[in-house]
């Protein structure tokens, strides 16, 4: 949910104020990386709203923010190069961290929590489905 609703707005805000001078661009990118990493670490990780697994740590999140902000800007300039670099970086991340590619891994803590507090269960154990009912 965060990736599909919050991050696109963050990227649009980041790109809307992108400066033209190289030094100001560098400062702008560093500022956004610092803000994003601080929010992730202090607001989400410290309050245990997110957890890090599979050797992930805040250092890797900072690397992802660097890639995300640089690629978001460069995508407007050299789209084919950035698409290829994105595919290569995803493959590298999958090879380095070896996350399990199972359905339960992608549910996330919010969906798991919502399932645990749902008062009415729609399925009964050992219920048979009768066709035509």
SULBELVEN-V438698 format. One record per residue. N is the residue number from 0. SS is DSSP state (H for helix, E for strand, L for the rest). NEAR is the number of other ideal C-beta (glycine too) atoms within 10 Angstrom. Layout:
<<N SS NEAR> <N SS NEAR>>
This chain:
<<0 L 8> <1 H 11> <2 H 7> <3 H 7> <4 H 8> <5 H 10> <6 H 13> <7 H 11> <8 H 9> <9 H 17> <10 H 17> <11 H 10> <12 H 10> <13 H 19> <14 H 13> <15 H 7> <16 L 8> <17 L 15> <18 L 12> <19 L 6> <20 L 9> <21 H 8> <22 H 8> <23 H 11> <24 H 14> <25 H 11> <26 H 12> <27 H 17> <28 H 19> <29 H 12> <30 H 12> <31 H 21> <32 H 19> <33 H 12> <34 H 13> <35 H 20> <36 H 18> <37 H 11> <38 H 12> <39 H 19> <40 H 15> <41 H 10> <42 H 11> <43 H 14> <44 H 16> <45 L 10> <46 L 8> <47 L 8> <48 L 11> <49 L 18> <50 L 9> <51 L 12> <52 L 10> <53 L 11> <54 L 9> <55 L 16> <56 L 10> <57 H 13> <58 H 8> <59 H 15> <60 H 19> <61 H 16> <62 H 14> <63 H 16> <64 H 18> <65 H 16> <66 H 15> <67 H 17> <68 H 22> <69 H 15> <70 H 16> <71 H 20> <72 H 16> <73 H 13> <74 L 17> <75 L 10> <76 L 8> <77 L 11> <78 H 10> <79 H 8> <80 H 12> <81 H 18> <82 H 12> <83 H 11> <84 H 16> <85 H 14> <86 H 10> <87 H 10> <88 H 14> <89 H 10> <90 H 10> <91 H 10> <92 H 16> <93 H 11> <94 H 8> <95 H 12> <96 H 12> <97 L 10> <98 L 13> <99 L 10> <100 L 8> <101 L 8> <102 H 7> <103 H 9> <104 H 11> <105 H 10> <106 L 13> <107 H 13> <108 H 11> <109 H 12> <110 H 12> <111 H 10> <112 H 11> <113 H 11> <114 H 10> <115 H 7> <116 H 6> <117 L 9> <118 L 4> <119 L 4> <120 L 8> <121 L 5> <122 L 6> <123 L 7> <124 L 5> <125 L 5> <126 L 7> <127 L 5> <128 L 5> <129 L 6> <130 L 4> <131 L 3> <132 L 4>>
